[in-house]
Amino acid sequence: MVLLKILLYGVSHKTTPIEIREHYTIEENKIPEQLAEVLSFSGVKEAVILSTCNRTEYYLYIDQIEFMHGDMLRYLSNHTGYEISEVISTSYGKSNLDAANHLFNVATGLDSLIIGETQILSQVKQALAIAIEQKTSGPILNSLFHKAISFSKKMHTKTQLDHLSYNPGSAAVKLFKEEWENINDKRFLLIGSGKMIRLAAKTLVHKGATHITLTGRNEKKVNDLANEMNVWAKMKRHTGMLNRCFFTADFNHLPMSLAVADGVVVATKAQHYLVTEKTIEEMAAIRVTKKKQLFIDLAVPRNIEPSLQYIEGIQVLDMDQISFRLDEVNLDKDKIVKKITADLNEEVTVFDHWYQERQAVPYLHELHDQATELKEKTLSSLERKLPDLTDHQMLLIDKHVQSIINQMKRKPIESLKDLARKKSSRDSKKELNFFAKALGFSVESEKIEETTEVLTAESEESSIENNETI
């Protein structure tokens, strides 16, 4: 007997503090390797890994009889360095409908650190694209992710959620504005050259910043970004009053760059601290002012050594602390979220029906095959007995016969789907098998590995009926 199930293992900012969560992170170039390793576990049919700065999640489609949870727990233990008991206590697990509901919330931004942020949607798309490229995803997880992505796009188009939220980069600037109401005379240092740094840079200009220094380990990327930002800023301001507001600095002289900065944003893919106590000691030796500095760390794993927060004159905020600072009641957002949640529940129910109906796939294919065989025998008999029929007449007969078969199949198909949609219990499976056998089917759904899209037969029938002309 094959019992198939969607599983989710994960950690996120909602359940796991950053000091633990950063041990679960996966470097982007290691994801294909991990996908292959997870897919090699007994009973795993499909796998997708979603890894962002705020979450690491493994979506699996498994055979419950063959799959051993211990394999996955040991794998996560080896990856994180935690004991299995610690993996169990620091991570969460979900299955089937709960896993689907969770992904829909994630893709739409409702489970994000900053509600409604759109960066997560591109990250969900990328996770699926990598799994498809590595051939670790299949019809079940492909469908789940595609439906979640489609729903997210629809919600961001239909609602004003985007306008009420922040991405991490713009959230950093909001915190700068809270610290200093006027940031025109402040100096900012941005470490990195990725999307979040770009967003922070543009938002700083929008809010009035005029002196922004970029630095990072990849000098070429930093210089390219600075040139691009200067061109953009000059066009944005539509005046000649400012020739340049973005500057670059040598990353090898980071203490010097930090010494002249009021606000600092760090967002790189480095797996270690870039700003350490030693860096700050060197900075303090050359900094001429004792004014407070605000450091914002948007990276996971963190790029700023946490102990810096205990140094006088320095405030450090990581992703978890940012969420607490921005956790404000917004009535407009609450209304939008409630509406999205209602729509989301409906979409997840539709997916659940599709998922449950897959139990009937083998029977639907056998019904389709039997009907096709009957039609072909009937048409062959007519051709033998009525050899004078023209091609056009045979085409009309073919369409009429197909129409009759479709009408006769409709009721059994609906009954098979209804039985399949019942919650997956042994009794419901027996009821489905009993009904199928009563129709004369020889196949048993539990013994067939599902690899094709559901209701293939019906989609073929629909195209025939839609094109029918009499």
Salt bridges, closest charged atoms under 4 A:
GLU22 OE2 - ARG302 NH2 2.90
GLU27 OE2 - LYS30 NZ 3.98
GLU28 OE1 - LYS269 NZ 2.96
GLU57 OE2 - ARG55 NH1 3.09
GLU57 OE2 - HIS102 NE2 2.54
ASP71 OD1 - ARG74 NH2 2.98
ASP111 OD1 - LYS14 NZ 3.33
ASP111 OD2 - ARG55 NH2 2.84
ASP162 OD1 - HIS156 ND1 2.29
GLU178 OE2 - LYS174 NZ 3.47
GLU178 OE1 - ARG325 NH2 3.46
GLU179 OE2 - LYS292 NZ 3.17
ASP224 OD2 - LYS220 NZ 2.84
GLU228 OE2 - ARG198 NH1 2.38
ASP250 OD2 - HIS253 NE2 3.90
ASP318 OD2 - ARG302 NH1 3.78
ASP320 OD1 - ARG21 NH2 3.03
ASP343 OD2 - LYS158 NZ 3.70
ASP343 OD2 - LYS339 NZ 2.69
GLU347 OE2 - LYS154 NZ 3.37
ASP352 OD2 - LYS423 NZ 3.00
GLU357 OE2 - ARG421 NH1 2.41
GLU373 OE2 - LYS377 NZ 3.33
ASP398 OD1 - LYS375 NZ 3.47
ASP418 OD1 - ARG421 NH2 2.36
GLU431 OE1 - LYS422 NZ 3.07
GLU444 OE2 - LYS437 NZ 3.38
GLU450 OE2 - ARG358 NE 3.75
GLU458 OE2 - LYS417 NZ 3.79
GLU460 OE1 - HIS368 NE2 2.95
GLU461 OE2 - LYS409 NZ 1.86
GLU465 OE1 - ARG410 NH2 3.49
